[in-house]
Amino acid sequence: MTASPLPARRIEAVVVGASAGGVDALIALLGNLPASWRLPTAVVIHLPEAHESRLAEIFRHRLPFPVLEAEDKAPVAQGTLYFAPPGYHLSIERDRCFSLSCEPPVLFSRPAIDVLMASAADAYGPALAGVLLTGANEDGAEGLLRIHQAGGLTVVQDPAEALVPTMPRAAIAAHAPDFVLPLREIRALLLELDAAHAH
């Protein structure tokens, strides 16, 4: 387990990636966040393309702030949780608006975690926090590395806790994350980052 001191800079957005076991992990991480939550948070979780996503609906019942499926050209808003729609890559442009695309899958995935994380790293630089959770392939490892290279904060779920540890292990192999933590400690970290963002 690694831990670094919190960055002196303000974090302005959070991107999260997960695959196998990810819904339960996300509920543990993000469920019942306070109404005062300000950090815009965008999530990619691997879903079958042909199925309608119910993620936004599931989390709307657990959160006191807006939960949306990200829409093309929509600006990234504070205090909102966004999910990538199935069948589309989700990017954040430099003007901090969302972009959806039907480009080929990355590591067999569309939406791909790498696409969201790499684009968000370009948009936010050191003001971005990236979180990678349980999953069965290596999607997200490259994206988290891009966040690290842009000066952002990188957080990985402890592989020992992850339902499927392949994804966290791949991220740790790609670079030494700022934090490798169990979900409850990642949640505490995000709350601390959000409190710092409010000041």
C-alpha positions in Angstrom: 0.0 0.0 0.0 1.3 3.4 -0.9 0.2 6.8 0.4 1.3 10.3 -0.5 0.4 13.6 1.2 -2.5 15.4 -0.4 -1.5 17.7 -3.2 -1.3 21.4 -2.4 -3.1 22.2 -5.6 -6.9 22.1 -5.8 -8.5 19.1 -7.5 -11.2 20.3 -9.9 -12.6 17.0 -11.3 -12.6 13.2 -10.7 -12.7 10.4 -13.3 -13.4 6.9 -12.2 -13.0 3.6 -14.1 -14.2 0.1 -13.2 -15.2 -3.2 -14.9 -16.0 -6.6 -13.4 -17.4 -6.0 -9.9 -17.5 -2.3 -10.5 -21.1 -1.5 -9.7 -20.8 -2.8 -6.1 -17.5 -1.0 -5.8 -19.0 2.2 -7.0 -21.9 2.0 -4.6 -19.4 1.6 -1.8 -17.3 4.5 -3.0 -20.0 7.0 -4.1 -23.2 6.0 -2.5 -24.7 8.5 0.0 -22.1 11.2 -0.7 -23.3 14.5 0.9 -25.4 17.1 -0.8 -22.5 19.5 -0.4 -20.4 17.4 -2.9 -18.9 19.8 -5.5 -16.4 17.9 -7.6 -17.7 16.9 -11.0 -17.2 13.1 -11.3 -17.3 11.1 -14.5 -17.4 7.3 -14.5 -16.7 4.7 -17.2 -17.8 1.2 -16.3 -17.7 -1.6 -18.9 -21.2 -2.5 -20.0 -22.5 -4.6 -22.9 -23.1 -2.3 -25.8 -26.6 -3.6 -26.7 -28.0 -3.1 -23.2 -29.5 0.1 -21.9 -27.6 1.4 -18.9 -29.4 1.8 -15.6 -26.4 3.2 -13.7 -27.7 6.7 -13.5 -31.0 5.5 -12.3 -29.4 3.3 -9.7 -27.3 6.1 -8.3 -30.0 8.8 -8.4 -31.7 6.9 -5.6 -28.5 7.0 -3.5 -27.3 10.6 -4.0 -28.8 14.0 -3.1 -27.2 15.8 -6.2 -27.7 15.4 -10.0 -26.7 12.0 -11.6 -26.7 12.0 -15.4 -25.7 10.0 -18.4 -23.1 12.2 -20.1 -24.3 14.0 -23.3 -22.3 15.1 -26.3 -21.2 18.8 -26.0 -22.7 19.2 -22.5 -20.5 21.2 -20.2 -19.0 19.4 -17.2 -20.9 20.8 -14.2 -19.9 21.0 -10.5 -21.7 18.8 -8.0 -22.8 16.2 -10.7 -22.0 12.5 -11.2 -21.9 11.5 -14.9 -21.9 8.0 -16.4 -20.6 7.2 -19.9 -23.5 5.8 -22.1 -23.1 2.3 -23.4 -21.6 2.0 -26.9 -19.8 5.3 -26.9 -16.4 6.5 -25.9 -16.6 9.4 -23.5 -14.1 12.2 -23.6 -13.7 15.6 -21.9 -12.5 18.3 -24.3 -10.1 21.1 -23.4 -13.1 23.4 -23.1 -14.4 21.0 -20.4 -17.4 19.8 -22.3 -18.1 16.1 -22.9 -17.7 14.5 -26.3 -19.1 11.1 -27.4 -17.6 9.1 -30.2 -18.1 5.7 -31.9 -14.4 5.1 -32.6 -13.3 1.5 -32.4 -13.2 -0.2 -29.0 -10.0 0.2 -26.9 -8.9 -3.1 -25.2 -12.3 -4.6 -26.4 -14.2 -1.8 -24.5 -16.4 1.1 -25.7 -16.7 3.1 -23.6 -13.0 2.7 -22.6 -11.6 4.0 -19.3 -8.3 5.0 -21.1 -10.1 7.3 -23.4 -11.9 9.2 -20.6 -8.8 9.4 -18.4 -6.4 10.5 -21.2 -8.7 13.2 -22.4 -9.5 14.5 -18.9 -5.7 14.6 -18.2 -5.4 16.9 -21.2 -8.3 19.1 -20.1 -7.5 19.4 -16.4 -3.8 18.6 -16.0 -2.7 18.6 -12.4 -6.2 19.6 -11.2 -7.5 16.0 -12.0 -7.9 13.0 -9.8 -8.2 9.6 -11.4 -9.5 6.5 -9.6 -9.3 2.9 -10.9 -11.3 0.1 -9.3 -11.8 -3.6 -9.8 -11.8 -5.0 -13.3 -10.9 -8.0 -15.5 -8.7 -6.3 -18.1 -5.9 -3.7 -18.4 -8.2 -0.8 -19.5 -7.4 2.3 -17.4 -3.7 1.5 -16.7 -2.6 3.7 -19.6 -5.1 6.4 -18.8 -4.0 6.6 -15.2 -0.4 6.9 -16.4 -1.5 9.8 -18.6 -3.0 11.5 -15.5 0.2 10.9 -13.6 2.3 12.4 -16.5 0.0 15.5 -16.5 0.7 16.0 -12.8 -2.7 14.8 -11.6 -3.5 12.6 -8.6 -3.7 8.8 -9.2 -5.6 6.4 -6.9 -6.0 2.6 -7.3 -8.2 0.2 -5.4 -6.1 -2.2 -3.3 -5.9 -5.4 -5.5 -6.3 -7.5 -2.3 -9.8 -6.0 -1.9 -10.8 -5.9 -5.5 -13.3 -8.5 -6.7 -11.2 -8.9 -9.8 -7.6 -7.5 -9.3 -6.4 -7.5 -12.9 -7.2 -3.9 -13.6 -5.6 -2.4 -10.3 -2.6 -4.6 -10.8 -2.1 -3.4 -14.4 -2.3 0.2 -13.2 0.3 -0.4 -10.4 2.6 -2.1 -12.9 2.4 0.9 -15.3 3.3 3.5 -12.6 3.5 3.9 -8.9 0.1 5.5 -8.0 -0.1 8.2 -5.4 -2.5 6.0 -3.4 -3.3 2.3 -3.3 -6.2 2.0 -0.9 -9.3 0.0 0.0 -12.6 1.6 -1.0 -13.5 3.1 2.4 -10.2 5.0 2.4 -10.6 6.1 -1.2 -14.0 7.5 -0.2 -12.4 9.4 2.7 -9.7 10.7 0.4 -12.4 12.0 -2.1 -14.3 13.7 0.6 -11.1 15.4 1.8 -10.3 16.5 -1.8 -13.9 17.8 -2.2 -13.7 19.8 1.1 -10.4 21.4 -0.1 -12.1 22.2 -3.5 -14.8 24.1 -1.6 -12.3 26.6 -0.1 
